[in-house]
Amino acid sequence: MSWAAHQFEIYAVEAHLPKKMVGQISWFAIFFGDFTPDFLAKFWVYGFNLNGHHYGATKPYQWHRGWPGMGISHTLFFGALVCLGIWAWKHNRAWTIGFLLGFAAHVLTDVNDSIGTMLLFPFSTLNWSLHTWAYAATVKGGKYLDAAAYYSSLGFVMDLFWFFVVLGSWRVLTREFWRTRVVPADPHVWSWLGRWLDERGLLALYRGVFFYGVCRMIAWTTWAHVVARPVINGVEHHGYPWDLSWTGPWWVQHVTLPQVTPWIVLPVALLLLGAVYFVANTLWERMESGSIKAIAWRNVRRKTT
């Protein structure tokens, strides 16, 4: 799984939209698309304790990304179904395509850990993983061991990578970009929020996800390497040991699911990313005519009733 990377990639997607979609894709749709997979599956991965009893998945990795389990929440197939639902409900291409791009970013990013995602579901329930770092969510370790492993391995590098991608596209965080590219794509939502917030508040809301990711990355890294006092193999450490080797960290038990060979994962993931953008580009113009027809039909129905 990725931590702050998911917050950063929302802005990376917004900053690198196809030219024909610039200023027309809903930022909120990208946000919800990127957060939907973990929103549906993550809570039960860590679970909670109540009256001395733990409630949650007995095999977090199976529940989170596997089949049977909620692994379907991390598949492009599920994202496509949700997009079809959005389109059937509202005929809004700004939300349909925005959700698709955000959702795809999350699913394809998560191929990095040792569990990966079911990229070809429903044709196959095999997981696709690059094994870049170890998946570490366990019943006993909870989110703390998970965070410690992520921020002691190449997972930390993944967060930094997306952080610098956003910094390289720093204009996406400016007031001018928000005014000219983000607000026009979602005028009704921003207008509704404007009932309670002035422009500075709305801009802070837009930037807030990025700064939440920054704070999350700094806080968990500090906890893992300054505050924590783990006992590993009977030895107490002042902070969790760093391990930036492939598949690290060494002090976490690697868990996996039935998978394809890692060597084909990266080219297939890149191919699917290209396919997502191709589909988005192809559908964009067709959706415009579909939206016009839907509006015209609604107007006819109103007049007749």
C-alpha positions in Angstrom: 0.0 0.0 0.0 1.0 3.6 -0.3 0.5 6.2 2.4 1.1 9.9 1.5 1.7 9.0 -2.1 -2.1 8.7 -2.6 -2.5 12.3 -1.4 0.2 13.6 -3.7 -0.8 11.7 -6.8 -4.2 13.5 -6.8 -2.4 16.8 -7.6 -0.1 15.0 -10.1 -3.1 13.8 -12.0 -4.7 17.2 -11.9 -1.5 18.8 -13.2 -1.0 16.4 -16.1 -4.5 16.1 -17.6 -4.8 15.7 -21.4 -5.0 19.2 -23.0 -8.6 18.8 -24.0 -9.6 18.2 -20.4 -7.6 21.0 -18.7 -10.0 23.1 -16.6 -12.8 20.7 -17.2 -12.1 17.7 -14.9 -13.5 17.7 -11.4 -10.8 17.8 -8.8 -13.2 16.3 -6.3 -13.8 13.4 -8.6 -10.1 12.7 -8.8 -10.0 12.9 -5.0 -12.9 10.5 -4.5 -11.6 8.2 -7.2 -8.2 7.9 -5.5 -9.6 7.5 -2.0 -12.4 5.0 -2.8 -10.4 1.8 -2.9 -9.0 2.2 0.7 -12.2 3.8 1.9 -14.0 0.6 1.1 -11.4 -1.9 2.3 -8.9 -0.3 4.7 -11.0 0.1 7.9 -11.4 -3.6 8.4 -7.7 -4.2 7.6 -6.6 -2.6 10.8 -9.9 -3.2 12.7 -10.5 -1.9 16.2 -10.4 -3.1 19.8 -13.5 -3.0 22.0 -13.8 -4.4 25.5 -10.6 -6.4 25.1 -11.7 -8.0 21.8 -10.3 -7.2 18.4 -12.7 -6.7 15.5 -11.2 -6.8 12.0 -9.9 -9.1 9.3 -8.2 -12.3 10.4 -6.0 -12.1 7.3 -5.7 -8.3 6.6 -3.7 -8.8 3.3 -6.3 -11.3 2.0 -9.2 -9.0 2.9 -7.5 -5.8 1.6 -6.4 -7.0 -1.9 -7.3 -10.6 -2.3 -10.1 -12.8 -3.6 -12.3 -13.6 -1.8 -12.2 -10.4 0.1 -12.4 -6.7 -0.7 -9.6 -7.0 -3.3 -12.2 -6.1 -6.0 -12.1 -2.5 -4.6 -8.6 -2.3 -6.0 -9.4 -3.4 -9.5 -9.9 -1.3 -12.7 -13.0 -3.4 -13.3 -14.6 -2.1 -10.2 -13.6 1.5 -11.0 -15.2 1.1 -14.4 -18.4 -0.1 -12.8 -18.5 3.0 -10.5 -17.8 5.3 -13.5 -20.7 3.7 -15.4 -22.9 4.4 -12.4 -21.8 8.0 -12.2 -22.4 8.5 -15.9 -25.9 6.8 -15.8 -26.8 8.9 -12.8 -25.6 12.4 -13.8 -24.3 12.2 -17.3 -21.4 14.3 -16.0 -18.2 13.7 -17.8 -16.1 15.9 -15.5 -16.9 13.5 -12.7 -16.9 10.3 -14.6 -13.5 10.8 -16.2 -12.1 12.4 -13.1 -13.1 9.5 -10.9 -11.6 7.1 -13.5 -8.2 8.8 -13.5 -8.0 9.1 -9.7 -9.1 5.5 -9.2 -6.6 4.2 -11.8 -3.8 6.1 -10.1 -4.5 4.4 -6.8 -4.8 0.9 -8.2 -1.7 1.1 -10.3 0.4 2.6 -7.5 -0.5 -0.3 -5.2 1.2 -2.9 -7.4 4.4 -1.9 -5.6 4.0 -3.7 -2.3 4.3 -7.5 -1.9 0.6 -8.1 -2.2 -0.2 -5.9 -5.2 -3.6 -5.8 -6.9 -5.7 -8.0 -9.2 -5.1 -6.0 -12.3 -7.0 -8.3 -14.7 -10.0 -9.1 -12.5 -12.6 -10.6 -13.3 -10.6 -12.5 -15.9 -8.1 -13.6 -13.3 -7.9 -13.4 -9.5 -4.1 -13.5 -9.5 -2.4 -10.5 -7.9 0.2 -8.4 -9.7 3.1 -7.2 -7.6 6.5 -5.7 -8.1 7.5 -6.6 -4.5 9.2 -3.2 -4.1 8.5 -3.3 -0.4 6.9 -5.6 2.1 3.2 -5.4 2.9 3.1 -5.3 6.7 -0.5 -4.9 7.9 -1.1 -7.6 10.5 -3.6 -8.2 13.2 -1.0 -7.9 15.9 1.1 -5.1 14.4 -1.8 -3.0 13.2 -1.2 0.3 11.5 1.9 1.1 13.6 3.9 -1.9 12.2 2.5 -1.1 8.8 3.7 2.5 9.0 7.1 1.5 10.4 7.7 -0.9 7.6 6.6 1.5 4.9 8.6 4.4 6.2 11.7 2.3 6.7 11.7 0.9 3.1 11.3 1.9 -0.5 7.8 2.9 0.4 9.3 6.1 1.9 11.0 6.7 -1.5 7.6 6.3 -3.2 6.1 9.0 -1.0 9.1 11.2 -1.8 8.8 10.5 -5.5 5.2 11.7 -5.7 6.0 14.6 -3.4 8.7 15.9 -5.8 6.4 15.2 -8.8 3.9 17.7 -7.3 6.7 20.2 -6.4 7.9 19.9 -10.0 4.3 20.9 -11.0 4.1 23.5 -8.2 1.7 25.7 -10.1 -1.0 23.2 -9.3 -0.9 24.5 -5.8 -1.2 28.2 -6.7 -4.2 30.4 -6.3 -4.2 31.2 -10.0 -4.3 27.5 -11.0 -7.1 26.9 -8.6 -9.1 29.8 -9.9 -8.6 29.1 -13.6 -8.4 25.3 -13.8 -10.1 23.8 -10.7 -13.0 26.0 -9.9 -14.4 26.2 -13.5 -14.6 22.4 -13.7 -16.8 22.2 -10.5 -18.5 25.6 -10.2 -21.6 24.3 -8.3 -19.6 22.4 -5.6 -17.2 25.4 -5.0 -20.1 27.8 -5.0 -21.9 25.6 -2.4 -18.8 25.4 -0.2 -18.5 29.2 -0.6 -21.6 29.6 1.6 -19.5 28.8 4.6 -15.9 29.6 3.5 -14.3 32.7 1.9 -11.8 32.3 -1.0 -8.9 31.8 1.4 -10.8 29.0 3.1 -11.7 27.4 -0.2 -8.1 27.6 -1.3 -6.9 26.1 2.0 -9.4 23.2 1.5 -8.0 22.6 -2.0 -4.4 22.6 -0.8 -5.2 20.7 2.4 -4.9 17.2 1.0 -1.4 17.9 -0.2 -0.3 19.4 3.2 -2.0 16.5 5.0 0.2 14.1 3.0 3.3 16.1 3.8 2.4 16.1 7.6 1.6 12.4 7.4 4.9 11.6 5.8 6.9 13.6 8.3 5.0 12.5 11.4 5.1 8.8 10.6 8.8 8.9 9.6 9.7 10.7 12.8 7.7 8.3 14.9 9.3 5.2 13.2 12.9 6.4 13.5 13.0 8.8 16.5 10.1 7.9 18.9 9.6 4.1 18.5 11.6 1.7 20.5 11.0 -1.7 18.8 12.3 -5.0 20.0 13.5 -7.0 16.9 14.9 -10.5 17.4 15.2 -9.8 21.1 17.2 -6.6 20.7 15.7 -3.2 21.5 16.4 -0.5 18.8 16.2 3.2 19.0 13.9 3.5 16.0 13.1 1.0 13.4 16.1 0.1 11.2 16.2 1.5 7.6 16.2 -1.0 4.8 16.1 0.5 1.3 16.8 -2.7 -0.5 14.2 -4.3 -2.8 11.4 -6.1 -0.9 12.6 -4.6 2.4 12.5 -4.2 5.3 14.3 -7.4 6.5 12.7 -7.4 9.9 9.1 -7.8 8.6 7.6 -11.1 7.6 6.7 -10.8 3.9 3.2 -11.9 3.0 2.0 -12.6 -0.5 -1.0 -13.9 -2.4 -1.1 -16.1 -5.5 0.6 -13.9 -8.1 2.0 -13.6 -11.6 5.8 -13.3 -12.1 7.0 -9.8 -11.1 8.9 -9.3 -14.3 5.8 -8.6 -16.4 4.1 -6.4 -13.8 5.7 -3.1 -14.7 5.1 -3.2 -18.5 1.5 -4.4 -18.0 0.8 -1.7 -15.4 2.3 1.0 -17.8 0.2 -0.5 -20.6 -2.9 -0.3 -18.6 -2.1 3.3 -17.5 -1.8 4.2 -21.2 -5.1 2.3 -21.9 -6.9 4.3 -19.2 -5.8 7.6 -20.7 -6.7 6.4 -24.2 -10.2 5.4 -23.1 -10.6 8.7 -21.2 -9.6 10.7 -24.3 -11.8 8.6 -26.6 -14.9 8.9 -24.4 -14.4 12.6 -23.7 -15.9 13.9 -26.9 -18.6 11.3 -27.1 -19.7 12.0 -23.5 -20.2 15.7 -24.5 -22.8 14.8 -27.1 -24.4 12.3 -24.6 -24.7 15.0 -22.0 -26.3 17.4 -24.4 -28.9 14.7 -25.4 -29.6 13.9 -21.8 -30.2 17.6 -20.9 -32.4 18.0 -23.9 -34.4 14.9 -22.9 -34.9 16.1 -19.4 -36.1 19.5 -20.7 -38.6 17.8 -22.9 -39.9 15.7 -20.0 -40.3 18.8 -17.8 -42.3 20.5 -20.5 -44.6 17.5 -21.1 -45.3 17.1 -17.4 
